[in-house]
Amino acid sequence: MPSQNSPLTLHVKELSRNYDQKIVVNNVSFELRKGEVLGFLGPNGAGKSTTMRMLTGNLAPSDGSIQICGIDLLENPKAAKAKIGYLPEIPPLYKELTVDEYLRFVGRLHQMTKSALPTAIERAKQRCGLVDVGNRLIGNLSKGYQQRVGIAQAIVHNPDVVILDEPTVGLDPIQVREIRTLIRELGGEHSVIISTHILPEVESVCDRVQIMHQGQLVFSDSIEALKRHMKGNSLLIGLRNPPEMTTLQKITGVSSINALPDGQFIIHYEADSNPSDLLIQAASSGGWELYLLNPAHASLEDIFVQLTTVDVTPQSRDTAP
Ligand SMILES: Nc1ncnc2c1ncn2[C@@H]1O[C@H](COP(=O)(O)OP(=O)(O)OP(=O)(O)O)[C@@H](O)[C@H]1O
């Protein structure tokens, strides 16, 4: 797990995207540090692919800014894009080329010099377990190996940030395990964002998770924080008239808080210091109008469903894909 002192590789600030009148990504801000693997979750149509396409410079934002290793993607797209590797949902493979030919082609697209290419290709193949199939036609490889080629093309130019959109979809369980191990290894050197629907994948691969719903980020925290939810050292509370987060944080026993829509909060607490009684007292004396207080004994799936079934928009709108 990278520390807070690891360099920042991605800084996304107040990013939004509209299609006609419809806001599909709404004021999203987050950061990524070197070595970190970030899982990007959300139901269909939440806005994950749209966000990823903006991060990779394939779609212009309606608002907001994106900095890759301190370079502004909108002001200096060429330099910023050189620091990103992208595996889209449908890998852009040329099946009639061999693995080596294809990686050479992709390297040239990334403006790599002829002299730098052989070492870079060898390195990408080594990292992705492709050393023995360099001369094979991509079309003749198994789906798992084709996915490795997809990842190799995303890292051949040694980018700082690697973005993988649903990298294990359609693979068999053994291939899934291999690709997850590979992603974990990539995280040591690069920063990685993976978009996925598969909740156990997030647990096994990611350091941090972000959940998107109706274009907004509704959860952003470490896997440890997620696991705390699952262990149950957490309370779900609802307040009609909530105070500042700092006031909640001062209550004895509270270790951290996630704010949810509708005045709801997940309150994490240290083992053996359940702050329920203190919360009830504080809510009563502070006029916070407590309407919900439940232990959060949730599975990852429960948490996901809880966060992505509330309407987070001021007025309901069509989010059908
Ligand atoms: N080119 C477009 N024109 C209009 N609406 C679009 C366009 N592309 C995406 N959308 C809409 O934007 C919303 C977000 O889509 P997006 O593909 O980003 O979601 P997602 O979270 O990646 O979903 P999935 O998991 O199904 O890939 C959806 O409601 C979709 O219909």
The ligand as an SDF file (V2000), in Angstrom:
LIG
                    3D

 31 33  0  0  0  0  0  0  0  0999 V2000
  -22.1400    9.5610  -26.5690 N   0  0  0  0  0  0  0  0  0  0  0  0
  -23.1190    9.6320  -25.6740 C   0  0  0  0  0  0  0  0  0  0  0  0
  -24.2330   10.3720  -25.9100 N   0  0  0  0  0  0  0  0  0  0  0  0
  -25.2190   10.4640  -24.9920 C   0  0  0  0  0  0  0  0  0  0  0  0
  -25.2100    9.8380  -23.7940 N   0  0  0  0  0  0  0  0  0  0  0  0
  -24.1440    9.0860  -23.5050 C   0  0  0  0  0  0  0  0  0  0  0  0
  -23.0440    8.9350  -24.4190 C   0  0  0  0  0  0  0  0  0  0  0  0
  -22.1070    8.1190  -23.8400 N   0  0  0  0  0  0  0  0  0  0  0  0
  -22.6050    7.7770  -22.6350 C   0  0  0  0  0  0  0  0  0  0  0  0
  -23.8140    8.3440  -22.4260 N   0  0  0  0  0  0  0  0  0  0  0  0
  -24.6620    8.1870  -21.2230 C   0  0  0  0  0  0  0  0  0  0  0  0
  -23.8750    8.5720  -20.1040 O   0  0  0  0  0  0  0  0  0  0  0  0
  -24.2250    7.7870  -18.9730 C   0  0  0  0  0  0  0  0  0  0  0  0
  -22.9490    7.2040  -18.3960 C   0  0  0  0  0  0  0  0  0  0  0  0
  -22.4170    6.2240  -19.2730 O   0  0  0  0  0  0  0  0  0  0  0  0
  -21.0420    5.4470  -19.0120 P   0  0  0  0  0  0  0  0  0  0  0  0
  -20.8030    4.5660  -20.1920 O   0  0  0  0  0  0  0  0  0  0  0  0
  -19.9910    6.4170  -18.6250 O   0  0  0  0  0  0  0  0  0  0  0  0
  -21.4300    4.5720  -17.7390 O   0  0  0  0  0  0  0  0  0  0  0  0
  -20.6280    3.3550  -17.0910 P   0  0  0  0  0  0  0  0  0  0  0  0
  -20.6240    3.6190  -15.6280 O   0  0  0  0  0  0  0  0  0  0  0  0
  -19.3100    3.2070  -17.7350 O   0  0  0  0  0  0  0  0  0  0  0  0
  -21.5580    2.1300  -17.4350 O   0  0  0  0  0  0  0  0  0  0  0  0
  -21.1450    0.6050  -17.8460 P   0  0  0  0  0  0  0  0  0  0  0  0
  -20.7130   -0.0310  -16.5860 O   0  0  0  0  0  0  0  0  0  0  0  0
  -22.4380    0.0700  -18.3740 O   0  0  0  0  0  0  0  0  0  0  0  0
  -20.0590    0.6830  -18.8830 O   0  0  0  0  0  0  0  0  0  0  0  0
  -25.2180    6.7320  -19.4560 C   0  0  0  0  0  0  0  0  0  0  0  0
  -26.5210    7.1710  -19.0880 O   0  0  0  0  0  0  0  0  0  0  0  0
  -25.0470    6.7500  -20.9630 C   0  0  0  0  0  0  0  0  0  0  0  0
  -26.2660    6.4530  -21.6110 O   0  0  0  0  0  0  0  0  0  0  0  0
  1  2  1  0
  2  3  1  0
  2  7  2  0
  3  4  2  0
  4  5  1  0
  5  6  2  0
  6  7  1  0
  6 10  1  0
  7  8  1  0
  8  9  2  0
  9 10  1  0
 10 11  1  0
 11 12  1  0
 11 30  1  0
 12 13  1  0
 13 14  1  0
 13 28  1  0
 14 15  1  0
 15 16  1  0
 16 17  2  0
 16 18  1  0
 16 19  1  0
 19 20  1  0
 20 21  2  0
 20 22  1  0
 20 23  1  0
 23 24  1  0
 24 25  2  0
 24 26  1  0
 24 27  1  0
 28 29  1  0
 28 30  1  0
 30 31  1  0
M  END
$$$$
